[in-house]
Structure formats: C-alpha cells, structure tokens
C-alpha cells in the first residue's frame, strides 16, 4: 500500500495511548518492560491484519494510517479484543484509548501533517482506557459504505487547540465494557478535576511526618496541614536520628525535613532514610541563607524544597504534588540554584552514567527539557506531542536511569554534562 502520494491525501488516522501508564510503571517496576512489549506486539498485529501503516510511535502511543475508515475501525476492535483477552501479570491490565478520524493530510517524509492528524490525536486524548472514539466525519463515511456498526453519539465536544466543537461517537464492541466516564475534553475539564480530587480523597489521606528542631515551627506546620481534609500529620521529630526512626516506624507518604538540625542533619537523615529503601518522599525545608545545602539535598534523594516562610497554600500544594509523584522546587529555589552548585561537582560524577545510553533520542530530548525546568505541558508544546506522551517518556526516563523523580533527573542531566549551566 503506497500512501506517499504527492499533495494532500484523504486517509483515516488512528491514535492510541495507554491509560494510567505512569501508575502501571510504578506498580510493575522492572516488569513493566515485558508488559509494554506485549502491548506493542498485540497492537501491531491488529494494524497489520487490517492494512494499517504505522507512521510513528511515541512512548506508549501509536499513530497509524488506513486507506478506508472501515479498516481503521476493524483494527481498533481487533486491538481492544486482543488487549482484553490477554493474560496480564499481577492484575495489571493494559487499558488503551483509541481515537479515529478521517481527513486530508500532506505527506512530510515518513509522516503526515495537517489538522486531521491533530484532530485524531485530540479525540484519542479525550477517551478512556478500553474506549474507541470516532469522529463525525468517519461515522458519515462508514454510513455511506452501509457499514452496520453500533456507534453511540456522545455529542459535540470542545477539543484542545480547536475553535469549534467536534461531534464524537463511541464504538460499542460486543463482549467488552461499554460504560465509561465523561470524555476528557475541555467542556468536561471541571468535572474531571473534581472526580480526580474525589478519587484521591477516597483512596485515603496523605500521611505527613514533620521534622524540625524548633517546636514552634512544627506546631505551625501541623496546624496548617491538619486543617486540610486530605492531609494527616502522623508524627513529629526534632532531629535527624528521631526522623529516621519515626519515618521507618510510621511509613509516612511525605517527610517535611529541616536541613539544619543537631546530631544528624536533614541531609544525612534523608540519605539514611532513602538509602534504606523507604518509599517516603522527602521535602527539604530551607531558608534563603542556606542555598549551599540545596545541591547535597538533591544528591541525597530529596524530592524538592520549600522555604520555611512559604505561604500556607504553597505548603499544601507542594505536599500534594510530591505525594502524587511530582518533584517540587519552590519558586525561590529554581534552576539557577541547581546550576550554581552542579557547575563545580567532583570530576568523578562528570562520567555519564551507564544507563544513559539506554535512552532513546526522544527520551534524551525529554530529559534535557526536564533539566531546563520545563513542565510536561511545555515539553509537549515544544516537541509537538501530547502531554500524555510526555508523561510516558518521563516515566521511562526515570525507570531506565533508576531515579526517584524529576529532581534527580535534573541533577543527573547537569552532572553528566548532558545540559550545561545557563542553557535555556
């Protein structure tokens, strides 16, 4: 099948994406690679069986083109059936969302460009794992071909980056689940955020251990945190030795760790705690005149920093961010501080880590962008991919380099010379 014709060509584009890939990676750890390979094999078998041409794959996403709409829909059905029928380890089923749209696109090397491509990708982004979404255009063409398919109208939806709403349909697949939450479109964004917040609260409170040698500081933080329904202070410690002991016994989700304390300081306590395999995330509490500790805290495994005089709302948001797996750099402790202290690390750490060679070219791009301080949304815009795809790349980078979070990725990028101080 030759799709590389001159000028614009009408094709049916199919996009896929794994729902919850980051959570799946954290659950399976080393086992994720095998699961991901099974997912890739099953999808490629479906595309090939129905005449699809794979144009690209980013992270856990596929971009496939088909000559006829029916071929794309049949491939989507085959893919969902194959995934549902596969035996996944540890009840870690892979759930894939699929979006299908027909339109004109222009060949650009081995790829196609045009609004139709972006519309298909956005339709995919709007779905949920196990769901197949079809545009109005594709549905009309299927109807013209007198194809008898069970397509439920979901109404017009405002897709990101598009001015006009798009009418979307859901394909029913016999024997597979057909009930899904509201689409993840801009029109349902508020509802999605509310549902996500309710889900977090239903799963239990975030447990916090406060470590500071000043009782007044501990009391102040405790009052702020316990006013939040989703946060719970499970203990306090006044020095590093007590912090390690309490953290190992109480197993908090987040440890607020003061840097400067008697006996064992916060950096050494963090090193002992995380070096012993604890799953807790550590947020260092620092002040403006203690920037010299920032770099060592990162090396010790801290997930981020907060200034001691941080406003209550930033303290709460920071703890929630770290608990959900994000890294945290307070606005006043920015990349400028990291650059200043990784500028002169020991020569021994300038040797690129062995696992760096395992990253793909795109994963290296993402790592450089992380080190430049870009958010997932900013990286997605710069690389012309979806934000979900960026999240997948970030997860792969952390897994391959055996890093806890984005902060450690920043340190590694500078230490290895992948990014030079001052790059923007």
C-alpha positions, 0 to 999 in steps of 0.5 A, a space after each residue: 500500500 503506497 500512501 506517499 502520494 504527492 499533495 494532500 491525501 484523504 486517509 483515516 488516522 488512528 491514535 492510541 495511548 495507554 491509560 494510567 501508564 505512569 501508575 502501571 510503571 510504578 506498580 510493575 517496576 522492572 516488569 513493566 518492560 515485558 508488559 509494554 512489549 506485549 502491548 506493542 506486539 498485540 497492537 501491531 498485529 491488529 494494524 497489520 491484519 487490517 492494512 494499517 501503516 504505522 507512521 510513528 510511535 511515541 512512548 506508549 502511543 501509536 499513530 497509524 494510517 488506513 486507506 478506508 475508515 472501515 479498516 481503521 475501525 476493524 483494527 481498533 476492535 481487533 486491538 481492544 479484543 486482543 488487549 482484553 483477552 490477554 493474560 496480564 501479570 499481577 492484575 495489571 491490565 493494559 487499558 488503551 484509548 483509541 481515537 479515529 478520524 478521517 481527513 486530508 493530510 500532506 505527506 512530510 517524509 515518513 509522516 503526515 501533517 495537517 489538522 486531521 492528524 491533530 484532530 485524531 490525536 485530540 479525540 484519542 486524548 479525550 477517551 478512556 482506557 478500553 474506549 474507541 472514539 470516532 469522529 463525525 466525519 468517519 461515522 458519515 463515511 462508514 454510513 455511506 459504505 452501509 457499514 452496520 456498526 453500533 456507534 453511540 453519539 456522545 455529542 459535540 465536544 470542545 477539543 484542545 487547540 480547536 475553535 469549534 466543537 467536534 461531534 464524537 461517537 463511541 464504538 460499542 464492541 460486543 463482549 467488552 465494557 461499554 460504560 465509561 466516564 465523561 470524555 476528557 475534553 475541555 467542556 468536561 475539564 471541571 468535572 474531571 478535576 473534581 472526580 480526580 480530587 474525589 478519587 484521591 480523597 477516597 483512596 485515603 489521606 496523605 500521611 505527613 511526618 514533620 521534622 524540625 528542631 524548633 517546636 514552634 515551627 512544627 506546631 505551625 506546620 501541623 496546624 496548617 496541614 491538619 486543617 486540610 481534609 486530605 492531609 494527616 500529620 502522623 508524627 513529629 521529630 526534632 532531629 535527624 536520628 528521631 526522623 529516621 526512626 519515626 519515618 521507618 516506624 510510621 511509613 509516612 507518604 511525605 517527610 517535611 525535613 529541616 536541613 539544619 538540625 543537631 546530631 544528624 542533619 536533614 541531609 544525612 537523615 534523608 540519605 539514611 532514610 532513602 538509602 534504606 529503601 523507604 518509599 517516603 518522599 522527602 521535602 527539604 525545608 530551607 531558608 534563603 541563607 542556606 542555598 549551599 545545602 540545596 545541591 547535597 539535598 538533591 544528591 541525597 534523594 530529596 524530592 524538592 524544597 520549600 522555604 520555611 516562610 512559604 505561604 500556607 497554600 504553597 505548603 499544601 500544594 507542594 505536599 500534594 504534588 510530591 505525594 502524587 509523584 511530582 518533584 517540587 522546587 519552590 519558586 525561590 529555589 529554581 534552576 539557577 540554584 541547581 546550576 550554581 552548585 552542579 557547575 563545580 561537582 567532583 570530576 568523578 560524577 562528570 562520567 555519564 552514567 551507564 544507563 544513559 545510553 539506554 535512552 532513546 533520542 526522544 527520551 534524551 530530548 525529554 530529559 534535557 527539557 526536564 533539566 531546563 525546568 520545563 513542565 510536561 505541558 511545555 515539553 509537549 508544546 515544544 516537541 509537538 506531542 501530547 502531554 500524555 506522551 510526555 508523561 510516558 517518556 518521563 516515566 521511562 526516563 526515570 525507570 531506565 536511569 533508576 531515579 526517584 523523580 524529576 529532581 534527580 533527573 535534573 541533577 543527573 542531566 547537569 552532572 553528566 554534562 548532558 545540559 550545561 549551566 545557563 542553557 535555556 
